[in-house]
């Protein structure tokens, strides 16, 4: 999310190295979907690859903003 890794590369790593090992948990499905879309993207889709990358960044942000059970947010 901080821009240090291309969203396509990051979602691909999550898809291949994390989601698979965890048996594709529901929480990672949005990122896996983004990885698949970025991996298979074609200019004829009518959506830019940049828009798909932005979607991946937003999906990562939603995942990271989830509070874990028993965890308390401090402000």
C-alpha positions in Angstrom: 0.0 0.0 0.0 2.9 2.4 0.5 4.0 2.2 -3.2 7.1 0.2 -2.5 5.8 -2.7 -4.6 3.8 -2.7 -7.8 0.1 -3.7 -7.0 0.2 -6.4 -9.7 3.3 -7.9 -8.1 2.0 -7.6 -4.6 -1.4 -9.2 -5.3 0.4 -12.0 -7.3 2.6 -12.7 -4.2 -0.5 -12.8 -2.0 -2.3 -15.1 -4.4 0.6 -17.5 -5.0 2.4 -17.5 -1.7 -0.2 -16.6 1.0 -3.7 -17.4 -0.2 -2.7 -20.8 -1.5 -0.9 -21.8 1.7 -4.0 -20.7 3.8 -6.5 -22.5 1.5 -7.8 -19.3 0.0 -9.5 -17.6 3.1 -12.5 -15.4 2.4 -10.6 -12.3 3.6 -8.1 -12.7 0.9 -10.6 -13.2 -2.0 -10.7 -9.6 -3.0 -6.9 -9.5 -3.4 -6.9 -12.9 -5.2 -9.5 -11.5 -7.6 -7.4 -8.4 -8.2 -4.4 -10.6 -8.9 -6.3 -12.7 -11.4 -7.6 -9.6 -13.2 -4.2 -8.0 -13.3 -2.6 -11.2 -14.5 -5.1 -11.7 -17.3 -5.8 -8.0 -18.2 -6.3 -7.2 -21.8 -6.7 -3.7 -23.4 -10.1 -4.8 -24.9 -11.7 -5.0 -21.4 -12.5 -1.3 -21.5 -10.8 -0.7 -18.1 -7.2 0.5 -17.7 -4.6 -1.5 -15.9 -4.1 1.5 -13.7 -7.7 1.3 -12.6 -7.2 -2.4 -11.7 -4.1 -1.5 -9.8 -6.0 1.1 -7.8 -8.7 -1.5 -7.1 -5.9 -3.7 -5.7 -4.6 -0.9 -3.5 -8.1 -0.3 -2.2 -8.7 -4.0 -1.5 -5.4 -4.1 0.5 -6.4 -1.1 2.5 -9.8 -2.7 3.4 -8.0 -5.9 4.5 -5.5 -4.0 6.6 -8.1 -1.8 8.2 -10.0 -4.8 9.6 -9.6 -5.2 13.3 -8.6 -8.7 14.5 -10.7 -10.4 17.1 -9.5 -9.4 20.6 -7.4 -6.5 19.2 -8.2 -3.0 20.3 -7.5 0.0 18.1 -5.7 2.8 19.8 -6.0 6.4 18.6 
